[in-house]
């Protein structure tokens, strides 16, 4: 029969933005000045407190495996963080340190999802979430959402789209790409509805901390029977360290432990010792100043895009993205993004990376660069539009 790629791979979609990133790198190699607003990575460096903790641990030479669930002291710090920030008490045994949020998703779905079962998600949403489900031979049912529902699933939408094959619901708040949050009362309702229907609830909270106004609610405020995925990447500025965490319902502890032992053995011990400093007062103070800077960037870019003529029905409440409708300028946002890169050296992400609902009329702008560069980006964008 010869070599064959596994059939499940056919359902896993590529990142379309990677084509843009590849071309952006080629242009940079040719000497072009490129402003990157396509990748969801903070431009701030890892805080010095975290770096010093990592250096101190590495210098001991005692860089060994940890338990599959993670360093006990780091799990304790995560539990303390939830008590302080959200007022919820989480037994440490339910907390697993993972290789990034990706590792958390793989454990959560691997422990709970059977082949053929489906997970409900919003459209638009982060594309990898669907691919994680596909990897376990599950199915994703994406539900079109718009500004009327805050670009989030509602209890009513969940009820209407539930089927005999539905395993559960995945909510991301704040959301990538829209930056919107599900209102606290609605979050309580969607969790209750999911559980009444007998499903699992998965809460993607990796942008918690990066909010601008009302504090984001964790699903754990309303139920212990939920999966919560979080990460040190976005708020804590540790993208390349590849470390996150997962909180599971009590019944899934043993299954998650077995999966973690077999898939990962353990998360990088260097990264875990570094993350011990993430909750220090000095680190949190620095992260708060960064959050305020992101808020300034959001306000500047939002005002500029609306002035130019983009539609942004809801001002983002968190994360570091603006998902803007560009129907006034194009019926093909992917081509628009490619042409914008070639003409002006400005890289943004087309809507088709996040689903199909009105994707051809949408662009995601990441404000993960300085205010000075954002001002330059706006000038380039206006020039591009005015010369089309």
C-alpha positions as CSV (number, residue, x, y, z in Angstrom):
1,X,0.0,0.0,0.0
2,X,2.9,2.3,0.5
3,X,3.3,5.2,2.9
4,X,0.1,7.2,3.7
5,X,-0.7,10.2,5.8
6,X,-3.3,9.5,8.5
7,X,-6.8,10.3,7.4
8,X,-7.4,12.5,10.4
9,X,-4.9,15.0,9.1
10,X,-7.1,15.8,6.2
11,X,-9.5,17.6,8.5
12,X,-6.8,19.7,10.2
13,X,-6.6,23.2,8.6
14,X,-3.4,25.1,8.1
15,X,-2.8,28.6,9.4
16,X,-3.4,30.9,6.4
17,X,-1.5,33.6,8.2
18,X,1.6,31.5,7.9
19,X,1.7,32.3,4.2
20,X,1.6,35.9,5.1
21,X,4.3,35.5,7.7
22,X,6.5,33.5,5.3
23,X,6.2,36.3,2.8
24,X,6.8,39.0,5.4
25,X,10.0,37.3,6.4
26,X,11.1,37.2,2.8
27,X,10.4,40.9,2.4
28,X,12.4,41.6,5.6
29,X,15.3,39.6,4.2
30,X,15.2,41.8,1.1
31,X,15.5,44.9,3.4
32,X,11.8,45.9,3.6
33,X,10.6,47.4,6.9
34,X,7.7,45.2,8.0
35,X,5.2,46.0,10.8
36,X,4.0,42.8,12.3
37,X,0.4,42.8,13.5
38,X,-0.4,39.3,12.5
39,X,1.0,37.1,15.3
40,X,-0.6,36.9,18.7
41,X,2.6,37.3,20.7
42,X,3.3,40.1,23.2
43,X,6.3,42.3,22.2
44,X,7.4,42.6,25.8
45,X,10.3,40.5,27.0
46,X,9.9,37.9,29.8
47,X,10.0,39.8,33.1
48,X,13.4,39.9,34.7
49,X,12.1,38.3,37.9
50,X,11.1,35.2,35.9
51,X,14.4,35.2,34.0
52,X,16.4,35.4,37.2
53,X,14.5,32.5,38.7
54,X,15.2,30.4,35.6
55,X,18.9,31.2,35.6
56,X,19.2,30.4,39.3
57,X,17.6,27.0,38.8
58,X,19.6,26.1,35.7
59,X,22.8,27.1,37.4
60,X,22.3,24.3,40.0
61,X,22.5,21.7,37.2
62,X,19.5,19.9,38.8
63,X,17.4,20.0,35.6
64,X,15.4,16.8,35.9
65,X,12.0,15.4,35.2
66,X,9.2,16.6,37.6
67,X,6.1,14.7,38.3
68,X,3.7,14.5,35.4
69,X,1.3,16.9,37.1
70,X,4.0,19.5,37.7
71,X,6.1,20.9,40.5
72,X,4.0,20.7,43.7
73,X,5.1,24.3,44.7
74,X,4.0,25.7,41.3
75,X,0.7,24.0,41.6
76,X,0.3,25.4,45.1
77,X,1.1,28.9,43.7
78,X,-1.6,28.5,41.0
79,X,-4.1,27.5,43.6
80,X,-3.2,30.5,45.7
81,X,-3.6,32.7,42.6
82,X,-7.2,31.5,42.2
83,X,-8.0,32.1,45.9
84,X,-6.6,35.7,45.7
85,X,-7.8,36.7,42.3
86,X,-11.2,34.9,42.0
87,X,-12.0,33.9,45.5
88,X,-12.3,30.2,44.6
89,X,-10.6,27.3,46.3
90,X,-9.1,24.7,44.0
91,X,-7.6,21.5,45.4
92,X,-4.0,21.2,44.2
93,X,-4.7,17.6,42.9
94,X,-6.9,19.1,40.2
95,X,-4.2,21.3,38.8
96,X,-1.9,20.1,36.1
97,X,1.1,22.0,34.7
98,X,1.3,21.5,30.9
99,X,3.5,22.3,27.9
100,X,1.6,25.5,27.1
101,X,-2.2,25.8,26.7
102,X,-1.9,23.4,23.8
103,X,-0.8,20.7,26.2
104,X,-3.8,21.6,28.4
105,X,-6.2,21.2,25.5
106,X,-4.7,17.9,24.5
107,X,-5.1,16.5,28.0
108,X,-8.6,17.9,28.6
109,X,-10.0,16.5,25.3
110,X,-8.0,13.3,25.5
111,X,-9.5,12.5,28.9
112,X,-13.1,13.4,28.0
113,X,-13.7,13.1,24.2
114,X,-14.7,9.9,22.3
115,X,-14.4,9.4,18.5
116,X,-17.4,10.8,16.7
117,X,-18.4,13.1,19.6
118,X,-18.7,16.8,18.8
119,X,-17.8,20.0,20.6
120,X,-19.7,23.3,20.1
121,X,-17.6,26.4,19.5
122,X,-18.3,29.9,18.3
123,X,-17.5,31.0,14.7
124,X,-15.2,33.0,14.7
125,X,-12.8,31.3,17.1
126,X,-9.2,30.3,17.5
127,X,-8.6,27.7,14.7
128,X,-6.4,25.3,16.7
129,X,-9.3,24.5,19.0
130,X,-11.1,22.7,16.2
131,X,-7.9,20.9,15.2
132,X,-7.4,19.6,18.7
133,X,-10.9,18.0,18.5
134,X,-10.1,16.6,15.1
135,X,-6.9,15.0,16.4
136,X,-9.0,12.8,18.7
137,X,-11.3,11.9,15.9
138,X,-14.0,14.2,17.3
139,X,-16.0,16.7,15.4
140,X,-16.5,20.5,15.8
141,X,-19.8,22.2,15.3
142,X,-19.1,25.9,14.9
143,X,-22.0,28.2,15.5
144,X,-22.1,31.6,13.8
145,X,-22.0,34.5,16.3
146,X,-22.0,38.3,15.9
147,X,-22.2,41.4,18.0
148,X,-25.7,40.6,19.2
149,X,-24.2,37.8,21.4
150,X,-20.9,39.6,22.1
151,X,-19.3,37.2,19.5
152,X,-19.9,34.5,22.2
153,X,-22.1,31.4,22.5
154,X,-25.2,31.9,24.6
155,X,-27.3,29.4,26.5
156,X,-30.0,29.6,23.9
157,X,-27.6,28.9,21.0
158,X,-26.2,25.9,22.9
159,X,-29.6,24.5,23.5
160,X,-30.6,25.0,19.8
161,X,-27.5,23.3,18.4
162,X,-27.2,20.5,20.9
163,X,-27.5,17.0,19.3
164,X,-27.2,13.4,20.4
165,X,-23.5,13.5,19.4
166,X,-22.6,16.6,21.4
167,X,-20.0,16.1,24.1
168,X,-19.6,19.6,25.3
169,X,-19.0,23.3,24.8
170,X,-15.8,25.3,24.5
171,X,-15.9,29.0,25.4
172,X,-13.0,31.4,25.1
173,X,-13.3,34.6,27.1
174,X,-11.6,37.0,26.3
175,X,-11.8,35.6,22.8
176,X,-9.2,35.3,20.0
177,X,-9.9,36.9,17.5
178,X,-12.6,39.3,18.8
179,X,-11.2,40.3,22.2
180,X,-14.8,40.1,23.6
181,X,-15.8,38.5,26.9
182,X,-18.8,36.5,27.7
183,X,-20.9,38.5,30.3
184,X,-20.7,37.0,33.8
185,X,-24.4,36.2,34.0
186,X,-24.3,34.5,30.6
187,X,-21.3,32.5,31.5
188,X,-23.2,31.1,34.5
189,X,-26.1,30.2,32.2
190,X,-24.1,28.5,29.5
191,X,-22.3,26.4,32.1
192,X,-25.6,25.4,33.7
193,X,-27.2,24.6,30.3
194,X,-24.2,22.5,29.2
195,X,-24.3,20.5,32.5
196,X,-28.1,20.1,32.4
197,X,-27.7,18.6,28.9
198,X,-25.0,16.2,30.2
199,X,-22.0,17.7,28.6
200,X,-18.5,18.8,29.4
201,X,-17.7,22.5,29.7
202,X,-14.2,23.7,28.5
203,X,-13.2,27.2,29.4
204,X,-10.3,28.8,27.5
205,X,-9.0,31.5,29.9
206,X,-5.5,32.1,28.5
207,X,-6.1,35.9,28.1
208,X,-7.3,36.4,31.6
209,X,-5.3,39.3,33.1
210,X,-5.3,41.1,29.8
211,X,-8.7,42.8,30.3
212,X,-9.7,46.4,30.1
213,X,-12.6,47.2,32.4
214,X,-14.7,44.5,34.1
215,X,-12.7,41.6,35.4
216,X,-13.0,38.4,33.5
217,X,-14.9,35.7,35.4
218,X,-13.5,32.2,35.6
219,X,-15.8,29.2,35.0
220,X,-14.7,27.9,38.4
221,X,-16.7,30.6,40.1
222,X,-19.9,28.8,39.0
223,X,-18.9,25.1,39.0
224,X,-16.2,22.6,40.0
225,X,-17.3,20.3,37.2
226,X,-15.5,22.3,34.4
227,X,-12.2,22.1,32.5
228,X,-10.2,25.4,32.7
229,X,-7.3,26.0,30.4
230,X,-4.8,28.8,31.1
231,X,-1.3,29.7,30.2
232,X,1.8,31.7,31.2
233,X,2.2,32.8,27.6
234,X,0.0,35.9,27.1
235,X,-0.4,37.8,30.4
236,X,2.8,36.6,31.9
237,X,4.8,37.1,28.7
238,X,6.3,33.6,28.6
239,X,5.3,32.4,25.1
240,X,8.6,30.6,24.2
241,X,8.8,28.9,27.6
242,X,5.8,26.6,26.6
243,X,4.1,26.4,29.9
244,X,0.5,26.5,30.9
245,X,-2.0,24.7,33.2
246,X,-5.2,22.8,33.3
247,X,-7.8,22.4,36.0
248,X,-10.0,19.4,35.7
249,X,-13.1,18.1,37.5
250,X,-12.3,15.6,40.3
251,X,-13.5,12.6,38.2
252,X,-10.9,13.3,35.5
253,X,-7.8,13.5,37.8
254,X,-6.6,9.9,37.3
255,X,-7.2,9.9,33.5
256,X,-5.4,13.2,33.1
257,X,-2.5,12.0,35.1
258,X,-2.1,8.9,33.0
259,X,-2.3,10.9,29.7
260,X,0.2,13.4,31.0
261,X,2.7,10.7,32.0
262,X,2.5,9.0,28.6
263,X,2.3,12.1,26.3
264,X,4.6,14.6,28.0
265,X,6.4,12.8,30.9
266,X,6.6,16.3,32.4
267,X,6.6,19.9,31.4
268,X,10.1,21.5,31.1
269,X,11.5,21.8,34.6
270,X,13.3,25.0,33.7
271,X,10.1,26.6,32.6
272,X,8.3,25.5,35.8
273,X,11.0,26.9,38.1
274,X,10.9,30.1,36.1
275,X,7.1,30.3,36.5
276,X,7.4,30.1,40.2
277,X,8.4,33.8,40.1
278,X,5.4,34.7,37.9
279,X,3.2,35.3,40.9
280,X,5.7,37.4,42.9
281,X,4.5,40.9,43.8
282,X,7.3,42.5,41.7
283,X,6.3,40.5,38.6
284,X,2.6,41.2,39.0
285,X,3.3,45.0,39.3
286,X,5.3,44.9,36.1
287,X,2.5,42.9,34.3
288,X,0.0,45.5,35.5
289,X,2.0,48.3,33.8
290,X,2.1,46.2,30.6
291,X,-1.7,45.7,30.8
292,X,-2.2,49.5,31.0
293,X,0.1,49.9,27.9
294,X,-2.0,47.4,26.0
295,X,-5.1,49.3,26.9
296,X,-3.6,52.5,25.5
297,X,-2.7,50.6,22.3
298,X,-6.2,49.2,22.1
299,X,-7.8,52.7,22.5
300,X,-5.5,54.2,19.8
301,X,-6.0,51.5,17.3
302,X,-9.7,51.1,17.8
303,X,-10.3,54.9,17.3
304,X,-8.1,54.9,14.2
305,X,-9.8,51.9,12.5
306,X,-13.3,53.3,13.1
307,X,-12.2,56.6,11.8
308,X,-10.8,55.0,8.6
309,X,-14.1,53.2,8.0
310,X,-13.7,49.7,9.5
311,X,-16.6,48.3,11.5
312,X,-15.8,47.3,15.0
313,X,-19.2,46.7,16.6
314,X,-17.8,46.0,20.1
315,X,-14.7,47.6,21.5
316,X,-12.5,44.7,22.6
317,X,-12.7,44.0,26.3
318,X,-9.6,41.9,26.6
319,X,-6.7,40.1,24.8
320,X,-4.7,42.2,22.3
321,X,-6.7,42.0,19.1
322,X,-9.2,44.0,17.1
323,X,-11.4,42.0,14.7
324,X,-12.6,44.5,12.2
325,X,-15.1,44.2,9.4
326,X,-13.6,45.4,6.1
327,X,-16.7,45.0,3.8
328,X,-16.4,48.7,2.9
329,X,-13.0,48.0,1.3
330,X,-13.1,44.4,0.0
331,X,-15.0,41.2,-0.5
332,X,-11.8,39.2,-0.1
333,X,-10.0,39.9,3.2
334,X,-7.3,37.4,2.4
335,X,-6.3,39.1,-0.8
336,X,-6.6,42.4,0.9
337,X,-4.1,41.3,3.6
338,X,-1.7,39.9,1.0
339,X,-1.8,43.1,-1.1
340,X,-1.4,45.3,2.0
341,X,1.7,43.4,2.9
342,X,3.2,43.7,-0.5
343,X,2.3,47.3,-1.0
344,X,2.9,48.8,2.5
345,X,4.8,46.2,4.5
346,X,2.0,45.8,7.0
347,X,1.1,42.3,8.1
348,X,-2.4,41.5,9.5
349,X,-4.4,38.3,9.7
350,X,-7.3,37.5,7.4
351,X,-10.6,36.4,8.8
352,X,-10.5,32.9,7.1
353,X,-8.1,31.8,9.8
354,X,-10.9,32.0,12.4
355,X,-13.8,30.3,10.7
356,X,-16.2,30.8,7.8
357,X,-18.9,33.2,9.2
358,X,-18.3,36.5,7.4
359,X,-14.6,35.6,7.3
360,X,-14.1,37.2,3.8
361,X,-15.2,40.5,5.4
362,X,-12.9,40.4,8.4
363,X,-9.3,41.2,9.4
364,X,-7.6,40.7,12.8
365,X,-5.2,43.4,13.9
366,X,-2.9,42.5,16.8
367,X,-1.7,45.5,18.8
368,X,1.4,43.7,20.0
369,X,3.7,46.4,18.9
370,X,4.6,49.9,20.2
371,X,2.3,52.9,19.9
372,X,4.9,54.5,17.6
373,X,4.7,51.5,15.2
374,X,0.9,51.4,15.5
375,X,0.8,55.1,14.4
376,X,3.0,54.1,11.4
377,X,0.8,51.1,10.7
378,X,-2.3,53.3,10.6
379,X,-0.6,55.7,8.1
380,X,0.3,52.7,5.9
381,X,-3.2,51.3,6.0
382,X,-4.8,54.6,5.1
383,X,-2.3,55.1,2.2
384,X,-3.1,51.6,0.9
385,X,-6.8,52.2,1.1
386,X,-6.7,55.6,-0.6
387,X,-4.6,54.3,-3.5
388,X,-6.7,51.3,-4.3
